[in-house]
Amino acid sequence: MTAEENKRHHQFLRSFTAHEPAVRAYLRRLLPSRADADDVMQEVSVVLWEKFGDFHEEADFRPWAFGVARFEVLAWFRDKGRDRLVLDEDVVGKLADETAKDEAYLAQQREALEVCMKKVAPAQRDLLMQAYQPESQIQEVARSSGRTVTGFYQWLHRMRRSLLKCIKSEIVREVSS
């Protein structure tokens, strides 16, 4: 690999790593399941890498990646359309447009959530993370926390309410600074 190719490879990795969570979230909002979003994300990753030579350095990577993701979602729906009833291409396009518009605010919320989660005591943060794992069973998490299931749900509700309040204040603080 030449020095120029190496530089371009590093540039792609930095850009892709920085924007991968947003692209994945974008796909999750457009596709019916997490597994479908993961499958399409793999295809998006490959296409982004293959087409990175066409990407202009002065352009913003995120909108470009969203465009690639949108076409991959449309291809996924087209392919799935042969199997079962799926959304019309125009509907998917409108959803993709709306999702892209919301992305800036959603990214702001994700960043605020990260800040707020760091303010939560480590033991409580671990419980929250356990409760939201894809295969998690609340009964098991509640038992491991020493709470009843009802008590755990009440605690979880209070934590979510506290995090929401923190997120809102972080966003206000960020906007006013």
C-alpha positions in Angstrom: 0.0 0.0 0.0 1.4 3.4 -1.0 1.6 6.3 1.5 -1.3 8.0 -0.3 -3.5 4.8 -0.2 -2.6 4.4 3.5 -3.6 8.0 4.2 -6.9 7.5 2.4 -7.5 4.3 4.3 -7.0 6.0 7.6 -9.2 8.9 6.6 -12.0 6.5 5.7 -11.6 4.6 9.0 -11.7 7.8 11.0 -14.8 9.1 9.2 -16.6 5.8 9.2 -15.9 5.2 12.9 -17.1 8.7 13.8 -20.4 8.3 11.9 -21.1 4.6 12.1 -23.4 4.9 15.2 -25.5 7.6 13.4 -25.8 5.5 10.2 -26.7 2.4 12.2 -29.4 4.5 14.1 -30.7 5.8 10.8 -31.0 2.3 9.5 -32.8 1.1 12.6 -35.4 3.8 12.2 -36.1 2.7 8.6 -36.0 -1.1 8.8 -38.4 -3.4 10.7 -35.9 -5.1 12.9 -32.5 -4.8 14.5 -31.3 -7.9 12.6 -32.4 -6.3 9.3 -30.6 -3.1 10.2 -27.4 -5.0 11.0 -27.6 -6.9 7.7 -28.1 -3.7 5.7 -25.3 -2.0 7.8 -22.9 -4.6 6.5 -23.8 -3.8 2.9 -23.6 -0.1 3.6 -20.1 -0.5 5.1 -18.9 -2.4 2.0 -20.4 0.2 -0.4 -19.0 3.1 1.5 -15.5 1.5 1.4 -15.8 0.7 -2.3 -17.0 4.2 -3.2 -14.8 6.1 -0.9 -12.6 6.9 -3.9 -15.5 9.0 -5.2 -15.9 10.8 -1.9 -14.6 14.4 -1.9 -12.6 15.3 1.2 -14.3 18.7 1.6 -17.8 17.1 1.7 -19.5 15.9 4.9 -19.2 12.2 5.4 -22.5 11.7 7.3 -24.9 13.0 4.6 -23.0 11.0 2.0 -23.2 7.8 4.2 -26.9 8.5 4.8 -27.4 8.6 1.0 -25.7 5.3 0.5 -27.7 3.9 3.4 -30.9 5.1 1.9 -30.2 3.3 -1.4 -29.3 0.1 0.4 -32.6 0.3 2.4 -34.5 0.8 -0.9 -32.6 -2.2 -2.4 -33.4 -4.3 0.8 -37.2 -3.4 0.5 -37.1 -4.2 -3.3 -35.6 -7.6 -2.6 -37.9 -8.3 0.3 -40.9 -7.1 -1.8 -40.6 -10.3 -3.7 -41.2 -12.3 -0.5 -44.0 -10.3 1.3 -45.9 -7.1 1.5 -43.5 -4.2 2.1 -43.6 -0.4 2.0 -43.8 1.4 -1.3 -40.5 3.0 -2.5 -42.0 6.5 -2.2 -43.0 5.8 1.5 -39.5 4.6 2.2 -38.1 7.7 0.6 -40.2 10.0 2.7 -39.3 8.1 5.8 -35.6 8.4 4.9 -36.0 12.1 4.3 -37.7 12.6 7.7 -35.2 10.5 9.5 -32.3 12.4 8.0 -33.9 15.7 9.1 -34.3 14.4 12.7 -30.7 13.1 12.8 -29.1 16.3 14.1 -31.5 16.4 17.1 -31.2 12.7 17.7 -27.5 12.9 17.7 -27.7 15.8 20.2 -29.9 13.6 22.4 -27.5 10.7 22.2 -24.6 12.9 23.2 -26.6 14.3 26.1 -27.5 10.8 27.2 -23.8 9.8 27.2 -23.0 12.8 29.5 -26.0 12.0 31.7 -25.1 8.3 31.9 -21.6 9.3 33.2 -23.3 11.1 36.1 -25.1 7.9 37.2 -23.4 5.8 39.9 -21.6 2.9 38.3 -23.7 0.2 40.0 -26.9 1.9 38.8 -25.5 2.4 35.3 -24.6 -1.3 35.1 -28.2 -2.2 36.1 -29.6 0.1 33.5 -27.3 -1.4 30.8 -28.4 -4.9 31.9 -32.0 -4.0 31.6 -31.7 -2.8 28.1 -29.6 -5.6 26.6 -31.4 -7.2 23.6 -31.9 -10.6 25.3 -32.3 -9.2 28.8 -35.1 -10.5 31.1 -36.2 -8.0 33.6 -37.0 -10.7 36.1 -33.4 -11.8 36.2 -32.1 -8.2 36.3 -34.5 -7.4 39.1 -33.5 -10.5 41.1 -29.8 -9.7 40.6 -30.4 -6.2 41.9 -32.1 -7.5 45.1 -35.4 -5.9 44.1 -38.8 -7.4 43.3 -39.9 -7.1 39.7 -42.4 -4.4 40.6 -39.8 -2.5 42.7 -37.3 -2.8 39.8 -39.8 -1.4 37.3 -40.5 1.5 39.7 -36.7 2.1 40.0 -36.3 1.9 36.2 -39.1 4.4 35.8 -37.4 6.9 38.2 -34.1 6.4 36.5 -35.6 7.0 33.0 -37.4 10.1 34.3 -34.1 11.4 35.9 -32.2 10.7 32.7 -34.8 12.5 30.6 -34.6 15.6 32.9 -30.8 15.5 32.7 -30.9 15.1 28.8 -33.3 18.1 28.5 -31.1 20.3 30.7 -27.9 19.2 28.8 -29.5 20.1 25.5 -30.6 23.5 26.9 -27.2 24.1 28.3 -25.6 23.2 25.0 -27.9 25.4 22.9 -27.4 28.4 25.3 -23.6 28.1 25.3 
